[in-house]
Amino acid sequence: MKYHAYVPTVVLAAALVVPWLAGAAALGQDAGGKGKPVGGKHRTDWFYEAKWGVFVHYLTSADTTVEQWNKRVDAFDVAGLAAQLESMGAPYCVITLGQNSGHYCTPNATYDKYVAKGRPSKCARRDLIADLYDVLSPKGIRLMVYLPAGAPNRDKKAMAGLKWKNGAHRNREFQIMWEAVIREWSTRWGRKVAGWWFDGCYWPDATYRHEEPPNFKSFAAAARAGNPDSILAFNPGVKVPIICHTPVEDYTAGEIGNALDLGAKCKQGRYSRWVDAAQLHMLTYLGPTWGRGKPRFTNEQVADITRNVVACGGVVSWDVPIRVSGLIEPEHVERLKVMSKALAADPPKRRK
């Protein structure tokens, strides 16, 4: 399949993950809608209407060579993945740009300027994101991307080039460079990318909560450089109840550990769409952990879990295993297909 040539332009095992318990242990702090955004339309309106979506970790190990990575990304079956997502009725898909190994599924000249410095780039030559958009958009499926907030911690050259210090540090130099990397991607893709999910925002007071940039505001501005309507989430790690990490995010990152009673129902009217001013969103894995294994829930459980969150006005992202080829494991496709049909046949009444 032809793919985009790049021209530089300088989402836990025995029980599920949302506690439908009363009081402080609740999923989202509703307080009768306190903190709900003022005004009419909100960036997350389409996300709210979507109700649920798919999250995939397309990654590799640190010892994968540049040649091997390019061969893998070149062979990614975007049409096949799009067909699977369409068969499920998935309204959106979130895919990783990269993570700890330092390999990224799309080019970035700014990143290479700081990291590669004449060496072969671990950024793929194929712009997989642009190619995915081309097959997802005609099907009405929105595309979102995942990116860590820090440098790849299994790539020492990348950490050195980006001047990254792991831990509670200001990391001013790193953040300025990282925002430049993000800005290049965002500007190139424009409205092709509908949102970002930033991982690893674990030390907000040290790194982002400052009056002077770089800060959360400049971070968000870089991500929205190409699309001012892009929805953003900054992950604080596993937090129960789910929290809004910063006023500049549009939806909650919503990463949850094993903290939910599957049989509980959201009938008390305690929770709503908003966590402070952010759209309620939950991210968990359908397998035994992120991006691997067989489904840990039955068809009925997946539908019930999703329905509970959606009824509260929330959105659920299901992380599923993806093969090297770019295709999702069939058992997971079937679980989400059945869930989607169940929600369509009996739509939950939602809180706003």
Secondary structure, DSSP 4 states (H G I P E B T S, - for coil): ---PPP-------SS-S----SGGGSSS--GGGTTPPPSS--TTHHHHHH-EEEEE-----TT--HHHHHHHHHT--HHHHHHHHHHHT-SEEEEESB-TTS-BSS--HHHHHHTTTTSPPSB-SS-HHHHHHHHHGGGT-EEEEEEESS--TT-HHHHHHTT---SS---HHHHHHHHHHHHHHHHHHGGG--EEEEE----HHHHT--SSSSSHHHHHHHHTSS-TT-EEEE--SS-SS-----TT-SB---B--S---TT----SS---SEETTEE-EEEEESSSBTTBSS-SS-HHHHHHHHHHHHHTT-EEEEEE-B-TTSPBPHHHHHHHHHHHHHHHHSPPP---
